[in-house]
Amino acid sequence: MVDHRVFNFAPGPATLPEEVLKQAADEMLNWQGLGMGVMEVSHRGKAFMACYEEAVADLRELMNIPETYAVLFLQGGAIGENAAIPMNLMPLAKNGPKADFVVTGIWTEKSVKEAAKYGQVNIAASSAADGFNSIPDQKDWQLSEDAAYVHICSNETVGGVEFQYVPKVSKPLVADVSSNILSRVWDINDFGVLFGGAQKNIGPAGLSIVIVRKELLGHAMPITPIVWDWTKQSESDSMLNTPPTYGIYLAGLVFKWLKRQGGVAAMEKQNIAKSNLLYNYIDQSSLFTSKVHAACRSRMNVTFFLKDETLNDAFVEGAAKLGLVNIKGHKSVGGMRASIYNAMPMKGVEALVAYMKEFERGC
Ligand SMILES: *Cc1c(COP(=O)(O)O)cnc(C)c1O
């Protein structure tokens, strides 16, 4: 039992800005002088509609999302969208439903499996043979001529592999941005669709965000569940049914917090500094090592290993004693993973590196 906040390196649900949690706590029982909390008000009422509209406007401002794109606040997570994407977009293919995939880890593997239920999937490239420690060189991608879109995962949360550029392709680019949305500056025009769950870098689980070029709407398969029909959701301001109101409210508070921090460009600078601190230490260490190719190391999920794996448990336990929690790697990868999203302060990363140094000295 601890009586203070720890540095939580969990991959998701993940740490949230303390300021945001405090404000949410203050407003829990009485929001905007209504004598009720956000969770208790109508999603169609004036107060919540304003909260929703402000959240959308702030996200548009933060990511510089043009009016030619719809912003949807949905449910079902990124996994739900893995089904929604083919149902909404595959009919755009000219010779029957089809899409291209660049497989860089377990999240794109899952996307492929789900999409295959709705049409033909073409694996344009895969880094499986490399243990998902790299991103296949774009010049080697075998894109098909008749695919509706090209699906990538901008940041593989489990393996710790991140695209450091946005690929330019002739088809709409669909990107799973669950774990690096708002962490770096993108030109939205380079994407057809950006989608992700909120619980990594935005807010609580239960909210998923879809940003889709409006031009791509209007082609959903007739079997598409209405809650995942982007066209219908876009026509009804994501309120075709009751949206995840508390998640939207909290995401809105995080967007305000991001604006106070200086926006996405300022976060990107900070994320570069935080991840460099960790990788630079790992690279010169004789105990710790990283398997991910230097050119595609994730700034959000830093995966690393102890060269002597028998020390893993002692390392994790020692960290927890110092309030550095959830640094164990995903079971499919092993080793360690420090997830250092926007809300993880530099102080947390400094504390982790100081502990790693101390641990290494003791070995
Ligand atoms: C966490 C994660 C998912 C799964 O999202 P859910 O919201 O649990 O459906 C999918 N893709 C990536 C990249 C993730 O990090």
The ligand as an ORCA input file, in Angstrom:
! r2SCAN-3c Opt
* xyz 0 1
  C      -3.842     -1.175    -27.143
  C      -3.804     -1.253    -28.609
  C      -4.849     -1.834    -29.341
  C      -6.053     -2.447    -28.672
  O      -6.956     -1.470    -28.391
  P      -8.328     -1.772    -27.617
  O      -8.774     -0.382    -27.272
  O      -8.028     -2.628    -26.443
  O      -9.271     -2.420    -28.567
  C      -4.752     -1.852    -30.704
  N      -3.690     -1.315    -31.350
  C      -2.669     -0.759    -30.683
  C      -1.523     -0.171    -31.428
  C      -2.697     -0.707    -29.290
  O      -1.679     -0.144    -28.622
*
